[in-house]
Amino acid sequence: MKNKTGKILLLLFSTVLFLAGSVLPARATEETAGEKKKPIRYVEFNITAAALSDAAEADIASHRGEKPIGWVELLACLGQQYGGDFSKYKKAHLTALLKELQEKTPEETVKNKKLYRYYLEAYGAVLSGLLGPYTKEWEEEGVTHREESYGVRAFSPIAAGYSYSHYDDFGAARSFGYRRSHLGHDILGSVGTPIIATEGGIVEAIGWNRYGGWRIGIRSLDGKRYYYYAHLRRGHPYADLYEGQIVAAGEVIGYLGMTGYSDREDSNNINVPHLHYGIELIFDPAQKDGTNQIWIDCYELIRFLDKYRSKTSLREDGKERVSSFRYLIPETPEQ
């Protein structure tokens, strides 16, 4: 029954997304005479954790004042300035930009408006759902509590209190099945570590895959991001999930493991326990499962999200850990 209900919700929500597609930002709907704008086909995401942190703090601080400015706009201005190379980032550059924005709009501060608009769309696809208004919800002595806030509303995929290690391995060679590039980020940890939903969304895929083992695919509520969590624990890989389910940011969705690289279901064929974490950007529905998929390097994003770890507690039966709270955003459908 759950699965049927979930699929109905998914169908309804997909309809909402389709209808919402007619109300996209000006950049996304802009067309020249007789020429339809082509979707972005490539994104190199190398914004450093320091730049993400500083821009997020500036965004949050500005929303306490009279002239709010979004972190995507700030980062798009800097991306235009650096030609996308954030190894050039200095906080002084952001400080100077904020001062200039007291009198001007973001577009008025940049030299190359076309490049700025590209980064605005590209960085927006990655970051637009990760900061904004949200409702923190938690249970206490059988009572549901809610608290409204504004800020970072996303989480590290690794629960609070669990250690992990990682390095930038995006693009490294992989050979199981066929030679290919690693289009994700491996986070090494202990088997059973609770895996957290970075962002709220809809479960689009769940089950066995010969490469990823037990895996979960979650599409963000705005439809722009597809989160892929793979190599989950043998025997009991998931929390109480089903296809079509709506999950909230901060929820426990599964448990770290070492399954995959096998045609035999529920096999541990990975040498080191780890979470394969991937983010695919979707500018056009055809990109999702097509030949022009856009996966991004998540290393700096994971470093940024390390400050945002979801707390867990033991379930009443003492067997599994569940989220102590979750974040709901205004667009979250009721379930």
HUPE-V752788 format. One line per field, one symbol per residue. ss: DSSP state (A for helix, B for strand, O for the rest). psi: psi as a letter, one per 20 degrees, with the letter a starting at -180 (. if undefined). burial: + if it has 9 or more other ideal C-beta (glycine too) atoms within 8 Angstrom, else -. A space follows every 50 residues. Layout:
ss = ???
psi = ???
burial = ???
//
This chain:
ss = OAAAAAAAAAAAAAAAAAAAAAAOOAAAAOOBOOBOOOOOOOOOOOOOAA AAAAAAAAAAAAOOOOOOOOAAAAAAAAAAAAOOOAAAOOAAAAAAAAAA OOOOOAAAAOOOAAAAAAAAAAAAAAAOOOBBBBBBBBBBOOBBBBBBBB BBOOOOOBOOOOOOBBOOOOOOBBOOOOOBBOOOBBBBOOOOOBBBOOOO BBBBBBBBBOOOBBBBBBBBOOOOBBBBBBOBOOOOOBOOOOOOOBBOBO OBBBBBBOBOOOOOOOOBOOOOOBBBBBBBBOOOAAAOOOOOOBBOOOAA AAAAAOOOOOOBBBOOOOOOBBBOOBBBOOOOOOO
psi = gggggghggggghhgggghhiilrqhhhipqrojoppqqpippookpqhg gggghghgggghiibinqpqhggghhghgghikinjiipphhggghghgh ihirrghiiqhnhghghghggghhhgihiipaqrpppqpoljppqqpqrp bpkrqqipqqipqrqrrojpiqqqipgrprqolappopaqpipppqogqq apohppaqphgibprppppqhijipopoorkrqqgmhqanqqpiqpqqpi qpiapqbkqalqioqkpojphpprpopqopqoiphhhgjailqoqqojgh ghggihinppqrrprhijhrqrqhrqpprhipqq.
burial = --+-++++++-++--++-------------------+--+--+-+++++- ++++++-+++-+------+-++++++++++-+---+--+---++--++-+ +----+--++----+++++++++++++++++--+++++------------ --+++++++--+-+-+--++---------+-++++++++-+-++++++++ ++++-+--+-++++++++++++-+++++++++++--+++-++++++++++ ++++++++++-+----+-++--+++++++++++---++----++++++++ ++-++--+++++--+-----+++-+++++--++--
//
